Amino acid sequence: MAFTGFNAAGIDLLQLNRLQNSKDFYEEHKEEIKQKVILPFHELIAQMTPAMLEIDAQFVVTPSRMVSRVRRDTRYTKDKTLYRSNMWLFFRRKRQEHESVPCYYFEIHPEFWGFGCWGAWGRGEMESLREMILHEDKLFLEAYDAVQACPQMYLGGEMYKRPKFPDAKQMYQDWLNRKEIGVDFRETEDFAPLMDGSFVQPMMETMQRLAPFYRFLLAAKERAEAARREAVQ
C-alpha cells in the first residue's frame, strides 16, 4: 500500500502502551500497534527507497531490519520501562553487531517528529573527520556547503568544553569540537505534515541535498578503518 501519513491514534497508542508498561496490555494491542504504527513505517520505507538507493546503493532496505522495536532492550540501562513511545527508521549499510555506520534516520515521538543524518561514532572516526576539516579536504568542503544549503537543519553532537583546534578557522569550530556529529531537523508544533504525509517530499529533497555530508561521514569511517589496519601491520 502507498504511504498516506501516520495515524494520530497510533502515536497515542504507543504512548499509552509505554505508560501501561504491561506485557498483557501490549499483547492485547499488538495487532493494532502493527497496523497503525509499524505498517505505515514499512510503507514510508517503500516510498523512500528508490531515492535513498541513489544516495547509497548499499543501503539495507528490508523494513524489518530498519524499524525500531516497540519492546525496549533494558539490559544495559537504568530505565527498565518495557516499551517505547517513539519509533524510528534507519537507512544505513549492513553492519556487524554494535558497529558504528553513518546513517539517515526518521523519527516520530509524542512531542516531536524529525529526521537527519549522523555518524562518526566509531573509534578514530572523529580524528579522521577533523583531519579532513583542517586540510579542507574536497569531501569536507562539499559536506560543509551541503549543510549550509539546508538552513532548516542544525548541527548536532556533544561538544568538548574547550576548543581542540583554537587556531583553526572560526567557521569550522562548530564541526571540530564535537565528540560525534550529525545534522537534525525537528518539528515540535506542526504535526499536520506527519498525518497527511506531506512531509515526505521535502524531507527526501533535503536528504538528497545532504548526500555530500553522508559521504563525508562515510569517508571518515573508511579512513579510520584503514589507519587501524596500517597500525597492526
C-alpha positions in Angstrom: 0.0 0.0 0.0 1.1 3.6 -0.6 2.1 5.7 2.3 -0.5 8.3 3.2 0.7 9.5 6.6 0.8 8.4 10.2 -2.2 7.8 12.4 -2.6 10.1 15.4 -4.3 7.2 17.2 -1.3 5.1 16.6 1.1 7.6 18.2 -1.3 7.9 21.1 -1.4 4.2 21.5 2.4 4.0 21.6 2.4 6.5 24.5 -0.4 4.6 26.3 1.4 1.4 25.9 4.5 2.9 27.4 2.5 4.3 30.3 0.8 0.9 31.0 4.2 -0.8 30.9 2.4 -4.1 30.8 3.1 -7.2 28.7 -0.6 -8.1 28.9 -1.6 -4.7 27.5 0.9 -4.9 24.8 -0.2 -8.4 23.7 -3.8 -7.2 23.7 -3.0 -4.3 21.4 -0.1 -5.8 19.4 -2.0 -6.1 16.2 -3.4 -2.6 16.5 0.1 -1.2 17.0 1.3 -3.2 14.0 -1.4 -1.8 11.7 -1.4 1.8 13.0 2.4 2.3 13.6 4.6 -0.4 12.1 2.8 -0.8 8.8 3.0 3.0 8.0 6.7 2.8 8.6 7.1 0.0 6.1 5.0 1.9 3.6 7.2 5.0 4.1 10.3 2.9 3.6 8.9 1.7 0.3 8.3 5.2 -0.9 11.7 6.4 0.2 13.8 3.5 -1.0 14.3 4.4 -4.7 15.7 7.9 -3.9 17.7 6.6 -1.0 19.4 4.0 -3.1 20.5 6.8 -5.4 22.4 8.2 -2.4 23.9 4.8 -1.5 23.2 1.6 -3.4 24.5 -0.4 -0.4 21.7 0.7 2.0 19.8 -2.1 3.7 16.2 -1.8 2.5 14.5 -4.6 4.3 11.9 -2.9 6.6 12.1 -5.5 9.4 15.8 -4.6 9.7 15.3 -0.8 9.6 12.5 0.0 12.0 13.0 0.2 15.8 11.3 -2.4 18.0 8.4 -1.4 20.3 9.9 -3.5 23.1 13.0 -1.8 24.6 16.3 -3.5 25.4 16.6 -2.8 29.1 19.7 -4.9 29.8 22.1 -2.0 29.8 20.0 0.9 31.0 18.7 2.1 34.4 15.4 2.8 32.8 13.6 -0.6 32.9 10.4 0.7 31.1 9.4 -2.2 28.8 8.1 -0.3 25.8 9.0 2.9 23.9 6.7 5.8 22.9 8.9 6.8 20.0 9.7 4.9 16.8 12.3 5.4 14.1 13.8 4.0 10.9 17.4 4.0 9.7 18.8 3.9 6.2 22.3 2.5 6.6 24.7 -0.1 5.2 24.9 -3.6 6.5 26.8 -3.7 9.8 28.2 -6.0 12.4 26.6 -6.0 15.8 27.4 -2.8 17.7 29.3 -1.5 14.6 29.1 2.3 14.0 27.9 3.2 10.5 26.8 6.5 9.1 23.0 6.7 8.7 20.0 8.7 7.7 17.0 8.5 10.2 13.4 9.5 10.5 11.7 9.5 13.9 8.2 10.1 15.4 7.7 10.9 19.1 4.7 12.1 21.1 6.4 15.5 21.4 8.1 15.9 18.0 9.0 14.4 14.7 12.2 14.8 12.7 14.9 13.4 10.6 18.6 13.7 9.9 22.0 12.2 9.1 24.6 11.1 11.7 27.9 9.3 12.0 31.5 9.4 13.4 30.7 7.3 16.5 33.4 4.7 15.9 37.0 4.6 17.1 39.2 7.1 15.2 36.4 8.4 13.1 36.2 11.9 14.5 40.0 12.1 14.3 39.8 11.3 10.6 37.0 13.7 10.2 38.9 16.6 11.9 41.9 15.9 9.7 39.8 16.3 6.7 38.4 19.5 8.0 41.8 21.0 8.9 43.1 20.2 5.4 39.9 21.4 3.8 39.5 18.1 2.0 37.2 18.3 -1.0 34.8 15.9 0.7 34.6 18.2 3.7 34.1 21.3 1.7 31.2 19.7 -0.2 29.7 18.5 3.1 30.0 21.9 4.6 28.3 23.6 1.6 25.6 20.9 1.7 24.7 21.6 5.3 24.9 25.4 4.7 22.4 24.9 1.9 19.9 23.3 4.3 19.1 26.1 6.8 16.3 24.0 8.4 18.9 21.5 9.6 21.1 22.1 12.7 24.5 20.6 13.5 24.4 18.3 16.5 26.7 16.2 18.7 28.1 16.6 22.2 30.7 19.4 22.4 34.0 19.4 24.1 34.3 22.1 26.9 37.5 23.5 25.3 38.3 24.0 21.6 40.5 21.3 20.3 41.9 23.5 17.5 41.5 27.1 18.6 43.7 28.4 15.8 41.5 26.8 13.1 39.1 28.8 11.1 36.2 30.1 13.2 33.7 28.9 10.6 34.9 25.3 11.2 34.9 25.4 15.1 31.4 24.1 15.4 32.5 21.0 13.4 35.9 20.4 15.0 34.8 20.5 18.6 32.3 17.7 18.7 32.6 14.1 20.1 30.3 12.8 17.3 28.5 14.7 14.6 25.2 14.8 12.7 22.6 17.2 11.4 18.9 17.2 12.5 15.6 18.6 11.7 13.0 18.6 14.5 9.4 19.8 14.5 7.6 20.2 17.8 4.4 22.1 16.9 3.1 21.3 13.5 2.2 17.6 13.2 -0.2 18.0 10.2 2.5 17.1 7.7 3.2 13.9 9.6 -0.5 13.0 9.5 -1.2 13.7 5.8 2.2 12.5 4.5 3.1 15.9 3.0 6.5 15.9 4.9 7.9 13.1 2.7 8.8 15.1 -0.4 10.6 18.0 1.3 12.3 15.5 3.6 13.6 13.5 0.7 14.8 16.6 -1.1 16.7 17.6 2.0 18.2 14.1 2.4 19.4 14.1 -1.2 21.0 17.6 -0.7 22.7 16.2 2.4 24.3 13.4 0.4 27.8 15.1 0.4 27.6 15.2 4.2 26.7 11.5 4.3 29.7 10.7 2.0 31.9 12.8 4.3 30.9 10.7 7.3 31.4 7.5 5.2 34.9 8.6 4.2 35.9 9.4 7.8 34.8 5.8 8.8 36.7 4.3 5.9 39.9 6.3 6.6 39.7 5.4 10.3 39.5 1.7 9.5 42.4 2.0 7.1 44.5 3.7 9.8 43.7 0.9 12.2 44.7 -1.8 9.7 48.0 0.0 9.0 48.7 0.3 12.7 48.6 -3.5 13.2 50.8 -4.4 10.2 
